[in-house]
Amino acid sequence: MDRKEPQNLTITSWDYIKDNFQPDDRLAVVIKTRQEVIQRIATAEKISSKAYQAWLRFKNAHAGEIFISMNTLKPEALGRTKKDIAAVRHLYLDLDHSAVESLRFICGDSRIPSPSYVLNTSDGKYQVIWKIFECDPDRAESLQQSMAIEFNADRAATDVTRVLRIPGFYNHKYDPPFQVTAQQLSSNPRKIEDFNIPCLPKLQPILQAAERRQQFSPGTNLTSQSERDWAETLRRLERGEQPLVVRAWLENSRPDKKCPAYYAALTVKKALDVLEMRRNGPSLEP
């Protein structure tokens, strides 16, 4: 199978929706502004229509952040909880921590299929999406949690109710706003069995995950400084150091970061989430 690294292309929002969903699939559209959060549930056909797209462009032009659910909702669903999910049609990873390097690993790793889409959501940050055949929600979340650890992605963005950005709209978290773009790398849905990533209970420490990436992604560096930061943060928290102490250590260790305080706070928060999940997470058996 040919594996391509993504290059930003202009894929329209309506073509993206039509390619990822059936016309009668019910989806949640979320619009976030500083003043409010709007959620609307409609069919993919309606969301991709000219009138609906014009409304979304109007909201986006007035600083609204535009998102869509990646898994379909039941006919009676009025919200977007796990019990409202009718079918899991996508797996995804949110890359915002050493994102360029993580994306390179994903695109070169022989254990997983080539992504269906890669969205460039801001400078150096990506959302990676795979179209899959329908899958049990618990199993999908377990696999996404495992892949998030394996590929250094956002471990909090692994629930099946997640909404992601849509290509063609602007991300207003930046000045100037950043237009979300996408590249399609593959077209056919894949089976969940095609993802040969070990389940969480079998995962070895984070540095050994880096060794696996080197094995299955030839030509990439073994570990980055961010991965070493992550491994040391986990080690310090596991041995009982106070989060504030670990955060101060990491902030002082990375003056090269654009915002060391933010980097340290985010890394410690994610590490605490992972440790909590290891202690109290549900059974992850297929």
C-alpha positions as CSV (number, residue, x, y, z in Angstrom):
1,M,0.0,0.0,0.0
2,D,1.4,3.4,-1.0
3,R,1.6,5.7,2.0
4,K,1.6,9.5,1.4
5,E,2.5,12.3,3.7
6,P,-0.2,15.0,3.7
7,Q,0.0,18.3,1.9
8,N,-2.6,20.9,2.5
9,L,-5.3,21.0,-0.1
10,T,-8.6,22.9,-0.4
11,I,-11.4,20.4,0.2
12,T,-14.8,22.0,0.5
13,S,-16.8,21.6,3.7
14,W,-19.7,20.1,1.8
15,D,-17.6,17.6,-0.1
16,Y,-15.9,16.6,3.1
17,I,-19.3,15.9,4.8
18,K,-20.7,14.1,1.7
19,D,-17.6,11.8,1.6
20,N,-17.7,10.9,5.2
21,F,-21.4,10.3,5.8
22,Q,-24.5,8.9,4.2
23,P,-27.2,11.5,3.3
24,D,-29.6,10.4,6.1
25,D,-27.0,10.2,8.8
26,R,-27.9,12.4,11.8
27,L,-25.0,14.6,13.0
28,A,-24.4,17.3,15.5
29,V,-23.1,20.7,14.4
30,V,-21.5,22.8,17.2
31,I,-20.8,26.5,16.9
32,K,-18.7,28.0,19.6
33,T,-18.3,31.7,20.3
34,R,-17.1,33.6,23.3
35,Q,-20.7,34.3,24.2
36,E,-22.4,31.0,23.5
37,V,-22.3,27.4,22.3
38,I,-24.9,26.4,19.7
39,Q,-25.6,22.7,18.9
40,R,-27.9,21.7,16.1
41,I,-28.7,18.1,15.0
42,A,-29.5,17.6,11.3
43,T,-28.9,15.1,8.5
44,A,-25.7,15.1,6.5
45,E,-27.7,16.0,3.5
46,K,-29.1,19.1,5.1
47,I,-25.8,20.2,6.6
48,S,-24.1,20.0,3.2
49,S,-26.9,21.9,1.5
50,K,-26.2,25.5,0.2
51,A,-28.5,27.1,2.7
52,Y,-27.0,25.4,5.7
53,Q,-23.5,26.0,4.5
54,A,-24.3,29.7,4.0
55,W,-25.5,29.9,7.6
56,L,-22.3,28.2,8.8
57,R,-20.1,30.6,6.8
58,F,-22.0,33.5,8.3
59,K,-21.4,32.2,11.8
60,N,-17.8,31.5,11.0
61,A,-17.3,35.1,9.6
62,H,-18.5,36.4,13.0
63,A,-15.9,34.4,14.9
64,G,-17.9,31.3,15.4
65,E,-15.8,28.1,15.6
66,I,-17.4,25.3,13.5
67,F,-17.4,21.6,14.5
68,I,-19.2,18.4,13.5
69,S,-19.6,15.1,15.2
70,M,-17.7,12.3,13.5
71,N,-20.1,9.5,14.6
72,T,-23.8,9.3,13.8
73,L,-26.7,9.9,16.2
74,K,-29.8,7.8,16.8
75,P,-33.1,9.0,15.3
76,E,-34.5,10.0,18.7
77,A,-31.3,11.6,19.9
78,L,-31.7,15.2,21.2
79,G,-28.1,15.5,22.4
80,R,-24.6,14.1,21.9
81,T,-23.9,11.7,24.7
82,K,-22.5,8.2,24.3
83,K,-25.9,6.6,24.6
84,D,-27.0,8.8,21.7
85,I,-24.4,7.3,19.3
86,A,-26.0,5.2,16.6
87,A,-22.9,4.1,14.7
88,V,-19.2,4.6,15.1
89,R,-17.9,5.4,11.6
90,H,-14.6,7.1,12.4
91,L,-11.4,6.9,14.5
92,Y,-9.4,10.0,15.1
93,L,-6.4,11.6,16.8
94,D,-5.9,15.2,17.8
95,L,-2.2,16.1,17.4
96,D,-1.1,19.2,19.3
97,H,2.0,18.0,21.1
98,S,5.0,17.5,18.8
99,A,2.3,17.3,16.1
100,V,4.5,17.3,13.0
101,E,6.7,14.5,14.3
102,S,3.7,12.5,15.5
103,L,2.0,12.8,12.1
104,R,5.2,11.6,10.4
105,F,5.1,8.5,12.6
106,I,1.5,7.8,11.9
107,C,1.9,8.1,8.1
108,G,4.9,5.8,8.2
109,D,3.7,3.2,10.7
110,S,3.0,-0.2,9.1
111,R,0.8,-1.3,12.0
112,I,-2.1,1.0,11.0
113,P,-3.9,1.9,7.7
114,S,-3.1,5.1,6.0
115,P,-5.4,7.9,7.3
116,S,-8.5,8.8,5.4
117,Y,-8.0,12.5,6.0
118,V,-5.5,14.8,7.7
119,L,-6.8,18.2,8.7
120,N,-4.4,21.0,9.3
121,T,-6.3,22.9,12.0
122,S,-3.6,25.6,12.8
123,D,0.0,26.1,12.3
124,G,1.7,22.8,13.1
125,K,-1.4,21.1,14.5
126,Y,-3.4,18.3,12.9
127,Q,-6.5,16.1,13.3
128,V,-6.1,12.6,11.8
129,I,-9.2,10.7,10.7
130,W,-9.8,7.1,9.6
131,K,-13.1,6.0,8.0
132,I,-14.0,2.6,9.5
133,F,-16.8,0.0,9.2
134,E,-19.3,0.3,12.1
135,C,-17.6,-0.6,15.4
136,D,-18.6,-1.0,19.1
137,P,-18.2,2.4,20.9
138,D,-16.2,1.0,23.8
139,R,-13.8,-0.8,21.5
140,A,-13.4,2.3,19.4
141,E,-12.6,4.4,22.5
142,S,-10.1,1.8,23.8
143,L,-8.3,1.8,20.5
144,Q,-8.2,5.5,20.3
145,Q,-6.8,5.8,23.8
146,S,-4.1,3.3,22.9
147,M,-3.2,5.1,19.7
148,A,-3.2,8.5,21.6
149,I,-0.5,7.1,23.9
150,E,1.4,5.3,21.1
151,F,1.5,8.4,18.9
152,N,1.7,11.2,21.5
153,A,-1.8,12.6,20.7
154,D,-4.3,14.3,22.9
155,R,-5.5,11.6,25.4
156,A,-8.6,13.6,26.3
157,A,-9.8,13.6,22.7
158,T,-10.7,9.9,22.4
159,D,-14.4,9.8,23.1
160,V,-16.8,8.7,20.4
161,T,-19.0,11.8,20.9
162,R,-16.1,14.1,19.9
163,V,-16.7,17.0,17.4
164,L,-13.9,18.0,15.1
165,R,-13.3,20.9,12.9
166,I,-14.4,21.0,9.2
167,P,-12.1,22.0,6.4
168,G,-12.9,25.2,4.7
169,F,-13.8,27.2,7.8
170,Y,-11.5,29.4,9.9
171,N,-10.0,28.7,13.3
172,H,-10.4,32.0,15.2
173,K,-8.1,31.1,18.1
174,Y,-5.3,32.8,16.1
175,D,-4.6,36.2,14.7
176,P,-5.0,36.2,11.8
177,P,-7.6,33.4,11.7
178,F,-6.3,30.1,10.3
179,Q,-8.2,28.4,7.5
180,V,-8.6,24.7,8.2
181,T,-7.4,22.6,5.2
182,A,-7.3,18.9,4.5
183,Q,-5.9,16.2,2.4
184,Q,-7.5,12.9,1.6
185,L,-5.0,10.0,1.8
186,S,-7.3,7.0,1.4
187,S,-10.9,6.5,0.5
188,N,-12.1,3.0,1.6
189,P,-13.3,2.3,5.2
190,R,-11.1,-0.1,7.2
191,K,-11.9,-2.7,9.8
192,I,-10.9,-2.1,13.3
193,E,-8.9,-5.3,13.2
194,D,-6.6,-3.5,10.7
195,F,-5.2,-1.4,13.5
196,N,-2.5,-3.5,15.2
197,I,-1.9,-1.3,18.2
198,P,-1.7,-3.1,21.7
199,C,-4.5,-2.4,24.1
200,L,-3.7,-0.1,27.1
201,P,-3.1,-2.8,29.7
202,K,-0.4,-4.3,27.5
203,L,1.3,-1.0,26.7
204,Q,4.9,-0.6,27.9
205,P,6.4,2.7,29.2
206,I,6.3,5.7,26.9
207,L,9.9,5.4,25.8
208,Q,9.3,1.8,24.7
209,A,6.4,3.1,22.7
210,A,8.9,5.3,20.9
211,E,11.0,2.3,20.2
212,R,8.0,0.6,18.6
213,R,7.5,3.7,16.4
214,Q,11.1,3.5,15.3
215,Q,10.6,-0.2,14.4
216,F,7.5,0.4,12.4
217,S,8.4,3.9,11.0
218,P,11.9,3.5,9.6
219,G,14.0,6.5,9.2
220,T,12.5,8.6,12.0
221,N,14.3,9.7,15.2
222,L,13.9,7.4,18.2
223,T,12.7,10.1,20.7
224,S,12.2,13.8,20.7
225,Q,12.9,16.1,23.6
226,S,9.1,16.4,24.1
227,E,8.9,12.6,24.4
228,R,11.7,12.6,27.0
229,D,9.8,15.4,28.9
230,W,6.6,13.3,28.8
231,A,8.4,10.2,30.1
232,E,10.1,12.1,32.9
233,T,6.8,13.8,33.8
234,L,5.0,10.5,34.1
235,R,7.9,9.0,36.1
236,R,8.0,11.9,38.6
237,L,4.2,11.9,39.1
238,E,4.2,8.1,39.5
239,R,6.7,8.2,42.3
240,G,4.6,10.7,44.2
241,E,6.0,14.2,43.4
242,Q,3.4,16.9,43.7
243,P,2.0,18.1,40.3
244,L,2.9,21.7,41.0
245,V,6.5,20.7,41.7
246,V,6.7,18.7,38.5
247,R,5.1,21.6,36.6
248,A,7.7,24.0,37.9
249,W,10.5,21.6,37.0
250,L,9.3,21.2,33.5
251,E,8.7,24.9,33.0
252,N,12.3,25.7,34.1
253,S,13.6,22.9,31.9
254,R,12.1,24.2,28.6
255,P,12.9,27.9,28.2
256,D,13.1,27.2,24.5
257,K,9.3,26.8,24.3
258,K,7.2,29.7,23.1
259,C,5.2,29.6,26.4
260,P,7.0,27.3,28.9
261,A,4.3,27.7,31.6
262,Y,1.6,26.6,29.2
263,Y,3.6,23.7,27.9
264,A,4.4,22.5,31.4
265,A,0.8,22.9,32.6
266,L,-0.6,21.0,29.6
267,T,1.9,18.2,29.8
268,V,1.3,17.7,33.6
269,K,-2.5,17.7,33.1
270,K,-2.3,15.1,30.3
271,A,0.0,12.9,32.4
272,L,-2.4,13.1,35.3
273,D,-5.3,12.1,33.0
274,V,-3.3,9.1,31.8
275,L,-2.4,8.0,35.3
276,E,-6.0,8.4,36.4
277,M,-7.2,6.3,33.4
278,R,-4.7,3.6,34.2
279,R,-6.0,3.4,37.8
280,N,-9.7,3.7,37.2
281,G,-10.3,3.0,33.5
282,P,-12.9,0.5,32.4
283,S,-12.0,-2.9,31.0
284,L,-10.3,-2.6,27.7
285,E,-10.8,-6.1,26.4
286,P,-12.1,-6.3,22.8
